[in-house]
Amino acid sequence: MIGTLDPKISPGPLAQKWRNHRDHSRLVSPNNRRKFEVIVVGSGLAGGSAAATLGELGYRVKCFCFQDSARRAHSIAAQGGINAAKYYQNDGESVYRLFHDTIKGGDFRAREANVYRLAEISNNIIDQCVAQGVPFAREYVGLLANRSFGGAQVSRTFYARGQTGQQLLLGCYQALCRQIAAGTVRMFPQTEMLDLVIVDGQAKGIITRSLRTGKIERQPADAVVLATGGYGNVFYLSTNARGCNVTATYRAYKRGALFANPSFTQIHPTCIPVSGEHQSKLTLMSESLRNDGRVWVPKRKEDRDRPPGEIPEQDRDYYLERKYPSYGNLAPRDIASRAAKEVCDEGRGVGPGGRGVYLDFADAIKRLGENTIRERYGNLFEVYEKITGENAYKVPMRIYPAVHYTMGGLWVDYDLMSNVPGLFVIGEANFSDHGANRLGASALMQGLADGYFILPNTLPNYLASQMGKRPSPDAAEFRDTEKDVRARIEKLLNVNGTRSLDSFHRELGLLLWDKCGMSRHEKGLREGRTRAQ
Ligand SMILES: Cc1cc2nc3c(=O)[nH]c(=O)nc-3n(C[C@H](O)[C@H](O)[C@H](O)COP(=O)(O)OP(=O)(O)OC[C@H]3O[C@@H](n4cnc5c(N)ncnc54)[C@H](O)[C@@H]3O)c2cc1C
């Protein structure tokens, strides 16, 4: 194994660890920063914020993404919001409570020191984004508005209608463009990382291919940062864009970086149900909708095909409110997902194939008026209508759980460095610090905490010992890795098979969902493994 699995958490009480760590980390002086070249793969919220901040500090940054523009990274899809412990609502919120909820939400598997740091930094993120002009929703008096997300009993989620990711990414993209104009960041759009180059046991560069010209290039650096997102598409159907293909972290894994918690996948309870075999992607309906929507199915199987408006109140089962009265419709994501599966397994699911439950806004519309609901969620209702042809102001939405987010990823220490020295991993690509298996709005918080605030403080701790050690692109390690890449491409192009790549992906993904999805047991896991082999 390369390197060690020492998390390198600084000593002292939880609330002082991050300060202690920064006080004792090595620094790179301003005059020396321009002597270091840092590769950032990914320009989503994690990579974009890291590249912009490192550029601002004076490092020379090369930032890669496979989209045609940095601002089209998958972070743009995030809808519902971002958590922070600002305590605007006078409802008992605190840094400790955000930390506690997140640890609990993560089934106590997250590293406490990292999560405490995340909760502390959450407030800086909101300030930074407001300063960039991100148009968060506001109350009439001018304070930023908050809403609730599943698994929390306070309102700590900041949002910009149902487009929070897009607005945050635009703020981040402006900061990135400023550095591109200043010459500190060089952007490489439509360029895919195909391998990691290791020199003397340290990550010292990558091999890329231009998606426009096919040109393969060697890119040396003093350190490599992967901000390449999650692996939800391994299940074929997920809410992730089709482009999210895990090449970067998988190649790093093949070069010795260890993966942690790969089975830890978040299944989101509110997605538009699968409607047929033609589908290659599923669409999320933001969790924020559960603030005002009530989840139900008919009490009796026989009512499954009746129009919902004809099913009287006494024949409806508001099963989340019944089973989990203290959280009601805002029960944590895993609990809400399993509960939906249970009622569908009982034969009470609605819509095609009986794999759906209702999310009903009738009560909220009666109480608040259609306009208020439109203001809060208008664009989500539009997306729903475009996909299903149904008007959710008039009939309840139909929803079902789907793969949404991956908590597993490359193992990192407190500095966000993998076991391969010089290889840093941030955002969804690392094995997350947070509790997103149950809590929403933590992923944006983590990506931006990593990129704007943590990596800029921890990267120098490594770089300080690397002055003058950047290899030449002609080094043997670069030549050999490029040769491996070319051989792999050649092999794939010469398969001459009769099935498309996509058909294999579909078959394996659906097998994984079936045997290793929302509920898992030994027999199913063994069957799945045998069939995959
Ligand atoms: C529909 C949807 C809604 C969501 N809503 C919320 C929400 O409301 N709140 C919340 O907190 N979270 C939400 N999430 C989760 C959150 O959006 C993501 O976890 C987060 O944005 C991931 O950011 P990232 O920067 O780590 O990765 P991404 O935004 O996925 O960016 C990955 C980057 O890596 C690049 N890349 C990948 N592989 C390569 C390669 N081999 N070579 C070159 N470049 C590469 C891509 O081009 C891209 O630039 C949502 C997710 C989805 C799918």
The ligand as a Gaussian input file, in Angstrom:
#p B3LYP/6-31G(d) Opt

LIG

0 1
 C      -30.494000      16.466000      -8.739000
 C      -29.612000      16.749000      -7.578000
 C      -30.020000      17.647000      -6.592000
 C      -29.217000      17.900000      -5.482000
 N      -29.624000      18.811000      -4.533000
 C      -28.823000      19.081000      -3.477000
 C      -29.195000      20.059000      -2.505000
 O      -30.250000      20.679000      -2.585000
 N      -28.347000      20.296000      -1.464000
 C      -27.154000      19.631000      -1.334000
 O      -26.413000      19.900000      -0.382000
 N      -26.773000      18.716000      -2.262000
 C      -27.566000      18.437000      -3.320000
 N      -27.166000      17.503000      -4.256000
 C      -25.829000      16.902000      -4.142000
 C      -24.780000      17.910000      -4.627000
 O      -25.280000      18.658000      -5.709000
 C      -23.498000      17.226000      -5.092000
 O      -23.080000      16.317000      -4.127000
 C      -22.392000      18.260000      -5.270000
 O      -22.819000      19.327000      -6.074000
 C      -21.162000      17.605000      -5.872000
 O      -20.236000      18.624000      -6.136000
 P      -18.762000      18.261000      -6.579000
 O      -18.100000      19.569000      -6.855000
 O      -18.149000      17.343000      -5.591000
 O      -18.942000      17.418000      -7.938000
 P      -19.671000      17.782000      -9.328000
 O      -20.489000      19.001000      -9.272000
 O      -20.314000      16.501000      -9.773000
 O      -18.477000      18.111000     -10.288000
 C      -17.619000      17.125000     -10.798000
 C      -16.626000      17.804000     -11.711000
 O      -15.617000      16.876000     -12.035000
 C      -15.412000      16.861000     -13.433000
 N      -14.931000      15.526000     -13.771000
 C      -15.378000      14.327000     -13.334000
 N      -14.626000      13.323000     -13.834000
 C      -13.684000      13.913000     -14.591000
 C      -12.608000      13.415000     -15.377000
 N      -12.339000      12.107000     -15.462000
 N      -11.847000      14.317000     -16.057000
 C      -12.106000      15.652000     -15.998000
 N      -13.098000      16.178000     -15.258000
 C      -13.872000      15.308000     -14.571000
 C      -16.744000      17.227000     -14.038000
 O      -16.549000      17.735000     -15.336000
 C      -17.198000      18.288000     -13.038000
 O      -16.620000      19.523000     -13.354000
 C      -27.977000      17.245000      -5.362000
 C      -27.562000      16.337000      -6.345000
 C      -28.372000      16.086000      -7.430000
 C      -27.909000      15.087000      -8.438000

